[in-house]
Every structure is written in C-alpha cells, then in structure tokens.
Amino acid sequence: MALRCSMRDEVTKRYTLNGITVTWKPALCVHSGICARGLPAVFSPRRRPWIELQHADTDVISAQVDRCPSGALSWTDASEP
C-alpha cells in the first residue's frame, strides 16, 4: 500500500528575527491554542503572518514555543551557523 502525502503535509514555515528562528509545521498542529493564549502578541491565528517575533524577547518566545504539545512549533538559535 502506497502512502500519499498532501501538499499541506510538506509545508514548513520559518520566521526569523533577532537571533531566533521559529518553525511551524501545520500538518502537526492540533490547534490547542496554547501558543496564542500564552503569547497573543506574537502568535495570532487570525493575523497574516500569524507569527510576528518582534513583539517579544527571544527567551520569552522560545519558552512559549517549548509549550507546544504537538511539536508543530519549534525554535532554533538563528545566531549559530
């Protein structure tokens, strides 16, 4: 049996600013809302783009991303090569 993937399964969005890159994989998202409730200035699903990193410090953003239950959100240090 062959597995088929939709284009949505392959989408990965990256947002970079001030030394942090936040990666969002929509196919993994369970829409718990933890990101938006915890840091609404940065994560606003009704806004496009829905992630705006300029609204908080990188350690606050990384701590909120670490709370994502599905792993749809992750972050890396953009200052490292």
C-alpha positions in Angstrom: 0.0 0.0 0.0 1.5 3.4 -1.0 1.3 6.3 1.3 0.1 9.6 -0.2 1.0 13.0 1.3 -0.9 16.1 0.7 1.0 19.4 0.0 -0.1 20.5 3.5 1.9 17.7 5.0 5.0 19.0 3.4 4.6 22.7 4.3 7.1 24.2 6.8 7.1 27.9 7.6 10.1 29.6 9.2 10.1 33.0 10.9 13.5 34.6 11.9 14.3 37.7 13.9 16.9 38.8 16.5 18.7 35.5 16.8 15.7 33.1 16.8 14.0 31.1 14.1 10.6 29.7 14.9 9.5 26.8 12.7 5.9 25.9 12.2 4.7 22.6 10.6 1.0 23.0 10.0 0.4 19.2 9.5 1.5 18.6 13.1 -0.6 21.3 14.6 -3.5 20.2 16.8 -4.8 23.7 17.3 -4.7 23.6 21.1 -4.2 27.4 21.1 -1.5 27.3 23.8 0.8 29.5 21.7 -1.9 32.2 21.1 -3.2 32.2 24.7 0.2 32.2 26.2 1.7 34.9 23.9 -1.0 36.6 21.9 1.1 39.5 20.7 3.4 37.0 18.9 1.0 34.2 17.9 -2.3 35.4 16.4 -4.0 32.8 14.2 -6.3 35.5 12.7 -3.4 37.7 11.5 -1.2 37.1 8.4 1.6 36.3 9.0 0.3 34.8 12.2 3.7 34.8 13.9 5.3 38.2 14.5 8.5 37.7 16.5 9.2 41.4 17.0 6.6 41.6 19.8 8.6 39.7 22.5 12.1 38.8 23.6 13.6 35.7 22.2 13.7 33.9 25.6 10.0 34.5 26.1 9.3 33.2 22.6 11.4 30.1 23.0 9.8 29.3 26.3 6.3 29.6 24.8 7.3 27.5 21.7 8.6 24.8 24.1 5.0 24.5 25.5 3.6 23.4 22.1 2.0 20.0 22.8 2.2 18.7 19.2 5.7 19.7 18.2 4.2 21.8 15.4 6.2 24.8 16.7 9.9 24.5 17.3 12.8 27.0 17.5 16.5 27.2 16.8 19.1 29.7 17.6 19.5 31.7 14.4 22.8 33.2 15.5 24.5 29.8 15.3 25.8 28.8 11.8 
